[in-house]
Amino acid sequence: MKNKKTYFYILSNKRKSVLYVGSTNDLIKRLQGHRKGYNKGFTQKYNVNRLVCYEIFEHIDKAKDREREVKGWRRQRKIELIEAMNKRWKDLYDEFTRDSSLRSE
């Protein structure tokens, strides 16, 4: 049995003015929830639904540790992390959903 992939991720809004840091074991389902407004609260209020950064882990504990670590960072350091992966801040959702090697088995 393969290990299920888990994810640390950062979302932003269209204007790049708001950042949201999270972790999950099903990134597609979580993103769909953010996009459709099922996840009430912060992300819905600020229209935060663009995947701008993610990292893949083998265990959810590692993804949650990374989430806690990055949440403690100042905004500029989070921006540097995003731009190391995604210089133009494009929405990575379509790319992620098309590439089956990135998804959980």
N, C-alpha and C positions, 0 to 999 in steps of 0.2 A: 504494500500500500504506500502510495506517495504521500509526502507531507503536503498538507494544504498550505497554499501561499496566503500570507497575510500582508497588510499594507499600512504604511504610514502615508498620509497625503496632506496636501495643502490646496485649498480652494480659494478663489478670489472672485470678485465681481468684475463686471465689464470695465469699469474705470480703474481697476487695480487699487482701490482705496481701502479695501477691507480684506483681511486674511483670516482664514479659518483653518485650524490644524486638527487633524483627527487620525484615527486608526480603525481598521475594520478587517474582518476576514472575508468580506464579499464587497469589493470596491464598486463593481458595476451596480449592484443592488443599492448600495449606499448613495452613489452618484445619481441614480435614477430617482431616488427619494428626494434628494436635494433639488434636482431639476424640476420635479413635479410638485414641489411644495409640501410633500408628506412630512418632512422633518420640520416641525414647527419650531419657532424660536429664532435664534440669531441668524442662521443662514437664510431663512425665509424673509425675515425682516429686512435684511440688507442685500437680498438677491445675490447671495454668494453661491454660485453653482458652476464655476469654471475650474476644471482640474488643471492646476499649473505646475504641480510637482508631486511625485510619489516615489516611494522606495518599497522594495519587496523584501519580506522576511519569511523565514520558515516557521516561526512560532509567533502567536499573537502577543505573548509577553514582550518580545523584542520590539514589535511594532508599537505597543503601548509605551514602552520605555522611551522609544524615539519620540513619540508624541509628547510625552511629559518634558523631555529634554528641550525640544524645539519650542514648546509653549513658553518656556522660561526665557527664551531669547528676546532681545530687542528686535523691533521691526526690521532694521537695516540688515541684521544678520540673517533673518528669514528671507529677505529679498535676495541676498547673496546666494543662499541655498537654491532658491527658485531659479535664478539666472544661471547658475552652474549647470542646471539641467535644461532650462527652457529660456534662453536669452530673450526671446520676443514675447514671453508670457502667453503663448497661444494656448487655446483650450486643448488639452491632451485627451479628452474623452473619446473622440472618434478613433484616434490612433490606438488608444488602450483597448477599446472594445474590438477592434479589427485584429489585433495581434494575440492569437490564442496562447502563445507561449508566456504571456504576462498574467494570464488569469489562473485562478485556482483550478485544480484538477478535480 
